[in-house]
Amino acid sequence: MIARTKFKCVKNQIIRGSSDVTMQAVTKDSHENAGFFKYDPAGQITLYSVNADVAKLIEENQEYYIDITPVN
């Protein structure tokens, strides 16, 4: 089973050649986001020391789907 969530990048800060990225769960500011807000109304993901090449793919104020899939 896969759980799909939707987060917005609120910070992508370069620190010593890598980035710290913070994302927050979307709010109900659109019809689609209201559906996600219903199931994950609050939350934050922070990634530290993100590779610079990967960090370039993550833009502040952009929304992203985050899929949660079990390893086994």
C-alpha positions as CSV (number, residue, x, y, z in Angstrom):
1,M,0.0,0.0,0.0
2,I,1.2,3.5,-0.8
3,A,0.1,6.6,1.1
4,R,0.4,9.8,-1.0
5,T,0.8,13.1,0.8
6,K,1.3,16.7,-0.5
7,F,3.9,19.1,1.0
8,K,5.1,22.6,0.2
9,C,8.7,23.5,0.3
10,V,9.0,26.4,2.8
11,K,12.8,26.5,3.0
12,N,15.8,25.4,0.9
13,Q,18.8,26.9,2.6
14,I,22.3,26.3,1.3
15,I,24.8,25.7,4.2
16,R,28.4,24.8,3.5
17,G,27.8,23.3,0.1
18,S,24.7,21.3,0.9
19,S,21.1,22.3,1.7
20,D,18.7,22.0,4.5
21,V,15.2,21.6,3.1
22,T,12.0,22.0,5.1
23,M,8.5,21.1,3.8
24,Q,5.1,21.5,5.4
25,A,1.8,19.7,4.8
26,V,-0.4,21.7,2.4
27,T,-3.4,23.7,3.7
28,K,-6.9,23.6,2.3
29,D,-6.2,26.6,-0.1
30,S,-7.4,24.7,-3.2
31,H,-9.9,22.0,-4.0
32,E,-7.2,19.3,-4.4
33,N,-5.3,20.4,-1.3
34,A,-8.5,20.3,0.8
35,G,-8.5,16.5,0.1
36,F,-4.9,16.1,1.3
37,F,-5.6,18.4,4.3
38,K,-8.4,16.1,5.4
39,Y,-6.0,13.2,5.9
40,D,-2.7,15.0,6.9
41,P,-3.8,18.4,8.3
42,A,-0.4,19.2,9.9
43,G,3.1,18.0,9.5
44,Q,6.7,18.9,8.6
45,I,9.6,17.2,7.0
46,T,13.1,18.5,7.4
47,L,16.0,17.1,5.5
48,Y,19.5,18.1,6.5
49,S,22.7,18.1,4.3
50,V,20.8,17.5,1.1
51,N,23.2,16.9,-1.9
52,A,23.5,20.1,-3.9
53,D,22.4,18.5,-7.2
54,V,19.2,17.2,-5.5
55,A,18.5,20.5,-3.7
56,K,18.5,22.2,-7.1
57,L,15.4,20.2,-7.9
58,I,13.5,21.5,-4.9
59,E,12.1,25.0,-5.2
60,E,10.8,27.1,-2.3
61,N,7.0,27.7,-2.4
62,Q,6.5,24.7,-4.8
63,E,4.2,21.8,-3.8
64,Y,5.4,18.2,-4.0
65,Y,3.8,14.8,-3.7
66,I,5.5,12.6,-1.1
67,D,4.8,8.9,-1.4
68,I,5.1,6.7,1.6
69,T,5.8,3.1,0.7
70,P,6.9,0.3,3.1
71,V,10.3,-1.2,2.4
72,N,9.1,-4.8,2.8
